[in-house]
Amino acid sequence: MTEQQADLEANKAIVRRYRELHNRNDLDALDAIVATDLITHNLLPGLPPGLAGGKLSHAGFLAAFPDGVTTTDDLIAEGDKVVERVTFTGTNTGSFLGAPPTGRPVRATSMSMYRIADGKIVEHWGENDVLGVMQQLGLMPAPGA
């Protein structure tokens, strides 16, 4: 294995560890692999920047879907970036984006790109199927409805 291949595998391992901690809701352990001054390009309005905002976002999502699990479907690395395609499944038993709980299950896909530096996630871009989740919860009409 070349040094470049080893670096790519190390970066992928950081994202795998992030996903494991995320699914275990072990947010304190994220301090070891996510930079405090994390740059998030799609942070929800009203949240503080950095890792603190990411933790608050996760806590809010966990409150809405306490049984939620995110499964990594693909993990691709190039240079200092890792792209992760995931599937989320969970049941809406808490308030979600201001809407009351519906009790409905959801399944949604999303993609994230992480930039890794010095063994930590330092930057994040994400695309989530919020529209699909809202439709599954009955909070928005489905196409053709």
N, C-alpha and C positions, 0 to 999 in steps of 0.2 A: 504494500500500500504506500502510495506517495504521500509526502507531507501535505499536499493540497487535499488529497482524498481524506486524510486523517482529520484535517481541519473541518471539512464538510461534514464528516460523521460526528465530530464533536459538537458542531453547531446543531445538527439534527437531534443529538442527545439532549441538548439544553431545551429544545422545544418539546421533546417527549417528556422530559421532567416537568416542564411547565404544565403540560396537559394533565399529567398524573396528579400534580398538586392541585390544579384547578378542579378536577373531578373529585378529589378528596376534600375539597374546601379548606385546604391547609394554606390559607392566605399568608400567614406569618412566614412560612417557609419560602415564599416567593422572593423575599428580600435577598436571598442568596443567588438568585438567577435572573432577577429583573432589576434594572437600574432605577434608583429612586427618582431620577429626573427623566424617566421614560418619556419619549415623545410619542404621543398617540394621535394619529391623524383623523380619528373619527370618535373622539370622546363625546359622550352625551353632554348636552348643555347643562350648565349649573354644577358640574363636578370639578373638583380641583385637578390641576394637571399632574402628570407623573404617576408613579405607582399608587399613590394614595387614591387618585381618581379611579384607577383600574380596579382597585380593591372594593371601592364603594359601588362601582358598576356591577361587579360580580356579586356582591352581597344583595343588591336589589334584584338581580336576576334569580339568585338562589331563593329569595323570599317568594318570588312568583312561581318558581318551578323547583321545589325542594328535592324532588327525586330526579332531577335532570342529570343526564350523562352525555358527555361529548366524546365521540369516537373519532379518532384520526383515520381518515380514509386514504389520504396520500400525503407524503412528506417529501419535498423536493428541495435540494440545496444547491446554491451556486454562489460563489464568492462569499460575501458576508451575510447573505440573505437566505432565509428558509421560508418556503411556502407550505402552508398546511391547509388541506381541504378536509372538513369535518362534517359529521352528522350529529345533530343534537336531538335527543328524545327526552320528553318530560311531561308532567301533568301540571296544568295550571291550577294551583290551589291557593295562590296569593295574588294580590293586586299586580297587574302588569301594565306599565305605561299609563297608570291612572285608572285603568278599567278594573272592575271587580273580578274576582276569580270565577272561572267558568267550569272548572272541574274537567275540562277536556284535555286529552293527550295531544301533543304536537310532535312533529318530526320535521326538522329543518336542516338545510345545509348552509354552510358558510365557508369563507376562505379568509385566511390571514397571511400576511407576510411580515416576518420579523427580521430586523437587522440585529446581528450579534456583534458585540465588541468586547474584548477582554473577558470573555466567558459569561456575559450577561446579555439579556434582551434589552436593547437600548432604544428601539424604535418599532412601531407597530402600525400596520395598515390593515383594515378589515372590511369585509363586505358580508352583510347578514341579510337573510331573507325575512325581514320584519313583516313585509306585506303577506307572505305566505303564512307566517305564524298568526297574524291578525285574522286572516281568512279561516284558518283551522280553528281558531278560538270563537269564531262567529261574530267577531267585532267589526268585520268588513265583509261585503259581499264577495263571493267567489266569482271568478270569470264566468260569464254566461248566466249568472243568477239573476 
